[in-house]
Amino acid sequence: MLETLISSRTRIKLLLRFFLNPGVTAYLRGLAEEFDESTNSVRVELNRFEEAGMLISKNEGNKKFYKANDKHPLIKDLHSIMLKYIGVDTIVELLIERLGDLEKMYLTGDYAKGYDSGIIDLVFVGQVDKEYLINVISKGEKLISKKLRFLTYNMQEWEKIKPGVSGSDNYLLIWQK
């Protein structure tokens, strides 16, 4: 779908990398290696995003680090589009109504870091109907054509590990009661 609107594969990869989880940072050579693209093609797109005010940069030593501009008026919209692009919105819609007493839902793993790996990792916090969850995950994988993995925690378990993930780029809150 997004490929129809945006013809540059590099641009789509950068959108995922920076706007799926706007807190992540990256630098040119690291992105070029990650995307298996030339540094020039990545630089051109980074410059376009920076000129449009969508990315901000900061020099650290000999590296220029880029980050999503959280003050840009389209940041929330771009984040929402990226969640829809990877299919998380479909999973949330399938799960929330009948999953049980769900308190929170997190995106974690590669997609929380902005990597398009094809495997979506989710963390569910609350009293979850695991049988229903397994059934819906199977259906969700077919709908979005991606592999889904998940972990479930009740609130007591989550409170024990929460300090270890608080503020981490690896846990992106996507739904809360």
N, C-alpha and C positions, 0 to 999 in steps of 0.2 A: 504494500500500500504506500508506504513512505517513499519507496524507490520510484514510484510513478511521479511524485511531486518533486523529489530531489534526486537528480541524476548522478551526483557525485557520491561514490561509495565512501570516500574519505570524510566528506561532510557528515554523512549519516553516522559514521563511527564516532566522529567528534561530538555530535549531538548526544549520542548515547553516553559517551564517556563523561561529558561534563553536565548534562542536564537530567540524567536519570538520578544521579546523586550529586547535587550541586556543591557539595562540600569537598569533593575530590580535587586534587591538583595533579598536574602532569607537566612534563617538559618535552620539547620538540623531539629529541633523539629517542627518548623512551616511547613516545607515541608512534614514531616512524617504525621502530622495531616491533612494537605491539601489533600495529596494523599491517606490517609487512609492506609498507609503502615507502616511497622515496621521501627524504626529509624535505625536499622542495615542495612536493604536493601537499604535505602536511602543513608546512610553513605558510603556504598561500592561503589555505583554509583558516588557519589560526589567525592570520592577519586580518582576514575578512571579518571573522567573528569579533576580533578585538576592535576593529574600526567601527563596527556596528554597536559597540558597547555591550555586547553579550558576554564577552570574556574580559577579565582583567589579568594583568601579568605583574610579576615581581621578579627581579633579578636576585639570585642567590649564588654568589661566586660567579662561575662562568656559565651558569644555567639560568634560563628564563622560564619560570614556572607560570602556568596558566591555570585559571580557576573561573568558574561561572560567576558572573556579576550578579550577586543576589539582590541588587537594587534595580536591575533591569525590569521594566514593566511586563515583559513577557516570560519571566522566569517560571512562574507557577504554571502558565499555559504550556510552556515547553516541557516541563517536568511531567505534566499530565499526558501530553502527547507521547512522550517516551514510555510511560507506563502502559499506555494503550498499545503502542507499537510492539512491545514485548509480550503483551497479553495479560498482564497482571490485573487490569480492570475486569476482564472476563472472569478470572479466577475469583476475585473478590465478590463479584455479583453472584456467582454460583454458590459460594460458601457461606456468606454472612448470614443469610436468613435462617438456615437450618442446621448450622454447625454445632450449635449449643450455646453456652454462655461464654462467648469469645470476648476477651477484654482488649487484646491488641494483636496486630498482625504486622510482621516485619519482613522486608525483603533483605536477604543477606547473600553472601557468596559473591560470585563474579558480577552479577548484574548490579548489586549494591555498590560495587567499585566502578561500574560503568563499562564492564567488559561484556561483549556480546558472545557468550560461550554456548548458548543454546540450552543451558541447564538453569532453571530458575529454582533458587533455594528460598523457602519460606519458613518462618517461625511463627507458630500460633501460641498465644498465651491466654489461658482460661480453661474452663471445663469444656473439652471438645469431644464430640461424638466421633471417635476415631474410625469406626466402621463407615460412617457416612463420608468422612474426610477421604478415606482411601478410595471409595467409589467415585467421588467427585473429582479427585486428582486424576484418576484414570480417564474420565471424560474430558477434563480440562486439557490434558496432554494432547488429545486428539483435536480439540477445538483450536488450540493455539500452535500446534505442531512444534512443541518444545517439551523437553523432559522437565518434570517437576519433582523436587525433593522437598521434604518437610521435616520439621521437628515440632513437637508439642511440649508445652510446659504448663503446669497449673500455676496459679499465682504465687504459692509458697516457693516452688522450685525457681520461678522466675526472679523473685526477690533475692534469692541466694546468689544467683549468677549475675544479676543486673549490674552491680558495680563494675564487673569485668567488661561490659559492653556499652556502658553509658557513654554517649558522645562518640562512639566508634563509627568510622566510615563503613564498617562491615554490617551494620544493622540500620536499615532505613525504615522508619515507621511509615506504613502505607495505609493503615486503618486503625482506629481506636474507638472504643465504645463511648 
